[in-house]
Amino acid sequence: MDDVVVVGGGIIGAATAYFLSKEGRKVRVIERDPTYKKASFPLSLGGFRRQFFQKENINLGKFALEFISDISNTLKTKNNLNPTASMVPNGYLLLFGPEHAKEQYEALKNHKACQAGTKNIPASKLKEIFSWINPEGLETATYTDNKTEGWIDPHMFHNALKNKATELGAKFEKGDIKKISDIKAKTIVSAAGCWTKELLEDIPVAPQKHTVFRVKCPKHYPEMPLTGDLPSGVYWRPEGKEYLAGSPNSKFDCLDLEPEWDDFENLVWPALANRVPEFEQLKLTGGWAGYYDCNTLDNNAIVGKHPKYENVFLATGFTGRGLMQSPGIGRGLTELITTGKYQTIDLSCFGIDRIFTKQKRTEPYVL
Ligand SMILES: Cc1cc2nc3c(=O)[nH]c(=O)nc-3n(C[C@H](O)[C@H](O)[C@H](O)COP(=O)(O)OP(=O)(O)OC[C@H]3O[C@@H](n4cnc5c(N)ncnc54)[C@H](O)[C@@H]3O)c2cc1C
């Protein structure tokens, strides 16, 4: 019998394998597609932030920075002497209209309690800091300017975690698990992302297709933060000499990952040009689509021990924030598995019982 089997070698599987191996557990990670063609993490925007409503999400965002900042030490291996996640700490800027402002003022109390270091600014003053913005229709905004938020390269981060886990003894193997009961192990961790329901049918997580467009604009602002325009739902950030922009439109039940190209003309470009008038001149240069691991109950992570099994733990449902939460989730699951309870960030609020009792714990700031 195996000690630990992790199903899914994506970012959550790799982070969990790393933390468990560090504690001396013998981990096998089973991944059905080691090219990760359709996995969520390589198709993500790489963003990490602490600007959430709920304290647990704020604290997971804070730990992401702490962990990523130190990977040149912690994830160094014989084969990877200088691991990096290629961090760009440009910050996040979230823009709120009157319909979201009240909730955001409440969220700011949590930011303060967690010492998140976020700043709040009325829309009327936005142009003093972000000269490129059209503040029309906005009431307030929050941002960081102290290199605590930004984005990373998801491939490099995954590679660094996987390499280190492997050096610590974890084995990554190709395999397609059809049923949880097919695994014989002391501990099983389901890290199957948006495909979790195939193994654990009572977990309400579904693949939700999201499209990202690559665009070029004659005017480039390399220092631009990852900006989320809550009134339109569009978000964007610089990428090299271009920009990436996410569509607010999403679709369930899509077998294909063809980008929803019509969204660009109909939704994304108008919203971009409205908020940044210079984006009127932009040109579409590419795009892709990927699946969010959408928790259809409350848009929040589902993490912990499955109450119907003796030895099955799971982590899924991150709904667009699994990359940034992976260090905190990998560490938290390891604490739960090895000591029986969370030792650092208390992740009990993400527990599976709430799913069965339909106790929603909705996180409002989903981009
Ligand atoms: C367009 C887009 C933008 C995003 N932007 C961000 C962002 O800016 N910041 C952020 O934090 N997050 C972002 N995300 C979300 C993030 O990518 C996911 O939340 C995260 O990747 C989830 O990690 P995971 O390891 O659970 O799933 P995945 O990365 O999908 O990995 C799961 C793995 O499990 C394997 N698997 C599944 N079932 C089985 C089985 N039965 N047997 C064997 N293997 C199996 C799959 O092949 C897959 O490789 C974005 C996602 C998308 C699509």
The ligand as an SDF file (V2000), in Angstrom:
LIG
                    3D

 53 58  0  0  0  0  0  0  0  0999 V2000
   -8.1070   32.0250  -18.0520 C   0  0  0  0  0  0  0  0  0  0  0  0
   -7.7080   31.7040  -16.6360 C   0  0  0  0  0  0  0  0  0  0  0  0
   -7.1210   32.6990  -15.8570 C   0  0  0  0  0  0  0  0  0  0  0  0
   -6.7400   32.3970  -14.5380 C   0  0  0  0  0  0  0  0  0  0  0  0
   -6.0870   33.3630  -13.8330 N   0  0  0  0  0  0  0  0  0  0  0  0
   -5.6360   33.0600  -12.5840 C   0  0  0  0  0  0  0  0  0  0  0  0
   -4.8660   34.0050  -11.8590 C   0  0  0  0  0  0  0  0  0  0  0  0
   -4.5520   35.0950  -12.3520 O   0  0  0  0  0  0  0  0  0  0  0  0
   -4.4530   33.6670  -10.6120 N   0  0  0  0  0  0  0  0  0  0  0  0
   -4.7680   32.4620  -10.0340 C   0  0  0  0  0  0  0  0  0  0  0  0
   -4.3910   32.2320   -8.8930 O   0  0  0  0  0  0  0  0  0  0  0  0
   -5.5130   31.5550  -10.6980 N   0  0  0  0  0  0  0  0  0  0  0  0
   -5.9380   31.8150  -11.9530 C   0  0  0  0  0  0  0  0  0  0  0  0
   -6.6700   30.8960  -12.6450 N   0  0  0  0  0  0  0  0  0  0  0  0
   -7.1600   29.6930  -11.9300 C   0  0  0  0  0  0  0  0  0  0  0  0
   -6.0980   28.6550  -11.7450 C   0  0  0  0  0  0  0  0  0  0  0  0
   -5.4810   28.3610  -12.9750 O   0  0  0  0  0  0  0  0  0  0  0  0
   -6.7330   27.3820  -11.1490 C   0  0  0  0  0  0  0  0  0  0  0  0
   -7.5180   27.7200  -10.0230 O   0  0  0  0  0  0  0  0  0  0  0  0
   -5.6590   26.3950  -10.7110 C   0  0  0  0  0  0  0  0  0  0  0  0
   -4.8520   26.0550  -11.8200 O   0  0  0  0  0  0  0  0  0  0  0  0
   -6.2470   25.1260  -10.1220 C   0  0  0  0  0  0  0  0  0  0  0  0
   -5.1730   24.2470   -9.9010 O   0  0  0  0  0  0  0  0  0  0  0  0
   -5.3760   22.6820   -9.8720 P   0  0  0  0  0  0  0  0  0  0  0  0
   -4.0470   22.0720   -9.6840 O   0  0  0  0  0  0  0  0  0  0  0  0
   -6.4720   22.3620   -8.9190 O   0  0  0  0  0  0  0  0  0  0  0  0
   -5.9770   22.3340  -11.3150 O   0  0  0  0  0  0  0  0  0  0  0  0
   -5.2040   22.0980  -12.6860 P   0  0  0  0  0  0  0  0  0  0  0  0
   -4.1690   23.1250  -12.8910 O   0  0  0  0  0  0  0  0  0  0  0  0
   -6.2560   21.9860  -13.7470 O   0  0  0  0  0  0  0  0  0  0  0  0
   -4.5540   20.6590  -12.4740 O   0  0  0  0  0  0  0  0  0  0  0  0
   -5.3750   19.5210  -12.2710 C   0  0  0  0  0  0  0  0  0  0  0  0
   -4.6850   18.3250  -12.9110 C   0  0  0  0  0  0  0  0  0  0  0  0
   -5.3640   17.1340  -12.5410 O   0  0  0  0  0  0  0  0  0  0  0  0
   -5.2960   16.2250  -13.6190 C   0  0  0  0  0  0  0  0  0  0  0  0
   -6.3750   15.2340  -13.4310 N   0  0  0  0  0  0  0  0  0  0  0  0
   -7.6990   15.4960  -13.3120 C   0  0  0  0  0  0  0  0  0  0  0  0
   -8.3880   14.3660  -13.1090 N   0  0  0  0  0  0  0  0  0  0  0  0
   -7.4850   13.3680  -13.0810 C   0  0  0  0  0  0  0  0  0  0  0  0
   -7.5970   11.9490  -12.9240 C   0  0  0  0  0  0  0  0  0  0  0  0
   -8.7900   11.3670  -12.7150 N   0  0  0  0  0  0  0  0  0  0  0  0
   -6.4600   11.2050  -12.9560 N   0  0  0  0  0  0  0  0  0  0  0  0
   -5.2460   11.7940  -13.1560 C   0  0  0  0  0  0  0  0  0  0  0  0
   -5.0910   13.1300  -13.3260 N   0  0  0  0  0  0  0  0  0  0  0  0
   -6.1910   13.9050  -13.2830 C   0  0  0  0  0  0  0  0  0  0  0  0
   -5.4890   17.1120  -14.8320 C   0  0  0  0  0  0  0  0  0  0  0  0
   -5.0040   16.4950  -16.0130 O   0  0  0  0  0  0  0  0  0  0  0  0
   -4.6980   18.3630  -14.4290 C   0  0  0  0  0  0  0  0  0  0  0  0
   -3.3800   18.3510  -14.9270 O   0  0  0  0  0  0  0  0  0  0  0  0
   -7.0240   31.1170  -13.9780 C   0  0  0  0  0  0  0  0  0  0  0  0
   -7.6040   30.1360  -14.7690 C   0  0  0  0  0  0  0  0  0  0  0  0
   -7.9180   30.4090  -16.0940 C   0  0  0  0  0  0  0  0  0  0  0  0
   -8.5170   29.3240  -16.9430 C   0  0  0  0  0  0  0  0  0  0  0  0
  1  2  1  0
  2  3  1  0
  2 52  2  0
  3  4  2  0
  4  5  1  0
  4 50  1  0
  5  6  2  0
  6  7  1  0
  6 13  1  0
  7  8  2  0
  7  9  1  0
  9 10  1  0
 10 11  2  0
 10 12  1  0
 12 13  2  0
 13 14  1  0
 14 15  1  0
 14 50  1  0
 15 16  1  0
 16 17  1  0
 16 18  1  0
 18 19  1  0
 18 20  1  0
 20 21  1  0
 20 22  1  0
 22 23  1  0
 23 24  1  0
 24 25  2  0
 24 26  1  0
 24 27  1  0
 27 28  1  0
 28 29  2  0
 28 30  1  0
 28 31  1  0
 31 32  1  0
 32 33  1  0
 33 34  1  0
 33 48  1  0
 34 35  1  0
 35 36  1  0
 35 46  1  0
 36 37  1  0
 36 45  1  0
 37 38  2  0
 38 39  1  0
 39 40  1  0
 39 45  2  0
 40 41  1  0
 40 42  2  0
 42 43  1  0
 43 44  2  0
 44 45  1  0
 46 47  1  0
 46 48  1  0
 48 49  1  0
 50 51  2  0
 51 52  1  0
 52 53  1  0
M  END
$$$$
